[in-house]
Every structure is written in structure tokens, then in C-alpha cells.
Amino acid sequence: MYTQEKITKRFYDGLEGNQFWGLKCTDCGNIEFPPYPACNACGHVGNEWVDITSEDVTVHEVIAVSPMMTIDEFMPYAPIFTAECTMAGGPEFSSLLFGVTRQNYPEIRDSVPFKAKLVSVPMEGYSVFAASINNAVPVRKETKGGMDQAAVLASLSLKKSAPGAPDNGIDGTYKLKASVMGRTQEAILTIMAEGEVLTGVIDIMDTKAEIQDGKILNGEVSFSIEARGAELKVTGTVGNGKFSGKAKFGGMKIKLEGERE
């Protein structure tokens, strides 16, 4: 008789070695993946292990996951896509799908059904399984380097402490209200203007990132960041210690309003 603890251990030990185990019913032949003590087709208990590592996965549906719905554990793999899958012998399951990008998503979404393979996905201290097309291997993304908020604040402090240094009404840290879909949350924006170039960092939607392609002209600003696996584009106005703008994030629109601290 199998115990749930032994089943779980063997399954996750296999994932660490990129090996995938199911349980095959000795009565009806149905395969349970992930393994489950009882056969969901006939209810038989006490089945046999079967190695399905080399078996094909058939993908029937591909879904792009909204950055707002991506849990923190999966953020190193964002943007993420999920798939509804089946395998020969009966298994039906949902999983992440690798080999999809924002650019090729429409084409892949419309090409179902197609074949894929199982892959192991390293997490923090354990692994999970996913499907993969085009031999794509899960690669954890590290946080982008570059200017951090502490460095920006230190630089601002030096500029302000210089004798006779004028306040341009722009440089500083802004406490913003980000309004989206009827909800409001805080965002922190720290910026510096040098001519028409705007640099800085923004902390928004649980993501801290360096702003990219920052521009400022006559108080009109624009920049973008990578947030939760998607590009967030910001435009607005800044001056006299106030910031007002809007952001496009996927299909969502975010209103940003706030003042310099």
C-alpha cells in the first residue's frame, strides 16, 4: 500500500533529476499524473509506478497570465504562460508552458493542439513540472542591475548639499497614488533630470526597477520599466514638486498622482 508521503517524496525527488513519475492503475490502465494514490477513473488503490519522462504532452489551450496575477514565486520566469494538457494513458493537467514569448504568443495560441515535453522548473529549494515546446529550458531571470534607489538618493543628497545649488523642482522622491481598476496603492518614484535625460527608479506593484529611456522636456516626462514580466510605459508632467501621469500596463491603465517628499 502506498502512503501519500512516499508518493510525494518520489515524485519531487524525480523532478530534481528531470525525471517524471506517474502511477498506472493495475485494473484499468489509467495513469495518474501528478501521481495520486487512487485511480480517478475506477477508484482502484495500490497502483504501479511508471516513468513518463519521454512521453509526449499534448497542449490543447495556451493562456497568457496577467502580470497582476503572477504570484511572486513565479516572477523569475515572467512573463508566464499556462497550458491545458493531456498525455497518453489519461493524465489531464494544467502547467506552465515554456517556449512562449509575448511576441509569438498569438501564433502559438492559435496553433493548438500541438506536442510538447515535460521539463523540471527550479524554484526556491524545490522543483515543479511544466510543459516545454521548441526545446525551451526554464531559465530563472535575475533582477536587472543598474542604479538602485539608495544610489539615487545619495546622488540627490550631494546635489542639494552643494552651496547655492538651485532646486529644479524635479529631482527628488515622489510618493504617488497609483489608481487602477478601482483600487489605489502606493508607488515611490525617485528621479533626477540632466538636460533632457531622466534617470531614476520606481517602486510599483511590488516591483522596484530602474527606469528606462527616460526623457524630460518642458516638464513633460516619459519612461518605461519592466514590471512583473511586462513593460510598463509612463507619461506625465513634473514640476514644482508635483507629479501627475498615467501608465499603460498590458491592457490596464494606471493613474499616477503625488508630491515630492
N, C-alpha and C positions, 0 to 999 in steps of 0.2 A: 504494500500500500504506500502510495506516495504521500508525503506531507507537503504542505504549502511552503514551508521554509526551505526544504530541499529543492523543490521546483524553482523557487525564486533564485536561490543561490546558483544552481546550474545554469539557468538562463542568463543571469547577469555575468557570471564567470565567462560564459561563452562570448558575450558581447565584447568583453575586454580583449579577446583574441580574434575578433571579427568573425566569430562562428555563431550560427543561428540555429537554435533548437526549437522543435515543436513537439507536441505529444499526439501520437496517432492512435486512434481508437482501435482496439483489437476486435471489436464487434462489427462496426460499420465502415471503418477505414477513414473516417473523418479526421482531419488534422487540426489541432488547436494551436494557433499562433497569435499572440504570445501564448505559451503553454498554460493550460488550466486543468485542474485535477479531473474534472468530469467532462465528458463529451457533450457539447452543446447540441449535437444532432440527435443522439439517442439516450444520453444520460449515463452511459457506461463509465465506471470508475476503475482506475488501475490500468492505465494505458502505457504504450511504449514510446521511448524517445526516438525521434527521427531527425537527422541532420538535414536542414533545408537550405544550407548556405549557398549552394549553387543553383537553387531553383529560381525560375523567373517570377517576377511580380508583374501583374497586370494593373496598370493605372487607369482608372475609369473617370476620375474627376480631379482637376487641379484648382486649388483655391489660393489666392494671394491673401495673406494675413495682414490686416491693417497694423501699421506701426503702433497705434494706440492700444492694440490688443495683444501685442507681443510681450510675453512675460520676460522678466529680467534674465532668467536662466538661459533663454534662447537668444538674447540680444547679441552675443558674439557671432551668431550666424545670420543675423538680419541683413537684408530683408528675407523673411522666411515665407515658404510656400508649403501647403499641406496637400496630401493626396488621399483619395479613397481608393483602396487597393484590394485585390484578391490574389490568391495563389491556388495552384492545382491542389486538389485534395480538400478544399473547403475553406481555408482561412480567409476572413474578411477583416480588414483593419484600416485605421487611419494612421498616417505618419507624416513627418516632414518629408519633403522631396527636394533633393539636391540636383543641380544642373539647370535650374531655372533662374533667370535674372529678370529685372524689370523690363529689359528690352525684349527678351524672347518669350516672355510670359504669354502674350496673346496668341502667338503661334503654337506654343506647346499646349495651352489650354484647349485650343480648338482641334488638336491632333489626337485626342483620346479616342479609343483606348490604345495604349502602347505598352511596350515591355520595359521593365526596369529591374534593378538588382537591389538586394538588401545591403546596407552599409552600417557600420557602427559609428556613433556620434559621441565623441568625448565631451563629457560635462565636467563639473567641478567634483572630482572624486568618484565618478562612476560614468557609465556609458549608457546610451539609449540606442534604439534602432531607427533607421529611416530607409526610404527608397532613394535610388540614385539612377539618373539617366546620363547618357553620354560619358560614362565612367567618371562622373564627378565625385570628388572626395571631399567630405566635410572639412573645412578649414576655419578654425576659430580666428576671428578678427580681433586685433588688439586695438585699444583706444589710440586714436591718432595723436601723434606728438605735436610739439609746437608750443606756442605761447599758452601759459596757463594763467588762471585768474590771479594768483599770487604775484606773478611776474608783472602783469598789467598794473596791479595796484601799486607795486613797488615803483614802477616807472612813473605813474601818475604822482606819487608822493614826491619823487625827486623833482618833477617839473613844477609842482606847486610850491616847493620849498625854495626854489631859485629866487633870489632877490628881484623884486619887480616883475616877476613872471605874470603876464596877464591871464585872466580866466577867459578862455574862448567860448565858454557857455556850452561846450560839448563834452570835453573829456570828463570821465568820471564813471561812477557806478550808479545805475538806474534800477530802482525797484519797480517792476512792472506788474500789471494785472493782465494775464492772458485769458481772454474770454473765448471759449469755443463750445459749440453745441449746448449752449445754455449753462455751462459751468465756467467757473473762474478759478484760476490757480496763479500762484506767484511765479515770476520769472526774474532773473537777475541778469542785467546786461552791463558789461564793463567795456568801454570803448575809448579809443584815442584817435584823433584826427591829425593827419600830417598832410597838409595840402589837400588834394582830392582823394587821398587814400585813408580808408577807415580800417583800423585793426581792433581786435578785442576778443572777448569770449562771451558766451551766453549760456546760462543755466536755465533750461526749459524742459518741461515734460520728463523730469528725472534724467536729463542728459546735459552734460557740460561739454561744450565744444568750441573750438576756435572758429571765428567767423571767417568765411572765405569770400574772395572777390569783393571786399568791402570798398564802397565808393561813397563820397560825400561831395555835394556841390550845392552851394547856396542853401544849406540846411536840409537838402533832400538826400536821404541815405538809402542804400540798398546793399544787401549781402545775403549769403546763403550759408547753411551749415548742413552737416549730415546728422540727423537725429533719428534714433531708433530704426535705423536701416532705410530711411527715406530722406530725400532732400527737402529742406525747409527753406523757402525763399522769403526774405523780409524786405519790405519797402516802408518808408515813413519819413517823418520830419523830426529834426532835433535842434534844440536851441534854447537859450535862457533856462537851462536846467530841466527841460521837459522833453519827453519822447512820446511820439504818437505814431503808430504804424499798424501794419497788417501783415500777416504771413499766410502763405499757401503751403499746406502740408498734405500731399496726396490730394484727395478730394475735399479736404476741410479748409475752412477759412478761420483764421485766428486774429482777434483784435488785440493790439498791444497798447497800453496806456500807462504812463508813470512819470515819476520825477527823479531827479538826481539826489542821491543821499548826501 
